[in-house]
């Protein structure tokens, strides 16, 4: 039996199996997009967040968008579309 890789949520900072989390990725062309659980993995630098509304809000919340945890991990600005899609996935 193969071990599932663990990833840390950027909202609550707890570790979960990679397949249970929502992945936000910055592609090599500096485009930030959301990959829902079960979707094919998009190449690029990724950050993970629980599929829990509170964790998503924590990961997006900060004093300005440039200081939110997801922005920090991805080293790229998050668009309004990314915010909306993340919030839609957890509703």
Buried (B, 14 or more C-beta within 10 A) or exposed (E): EEEEEEBBBBBBEEEBEBEBBBBBBBEEEEEBBBBEEEEEEBEBBBBBBBBBBEBBBBBBEBEEBEEBBBBEBBEBEBEEEBBEBBEEBBE
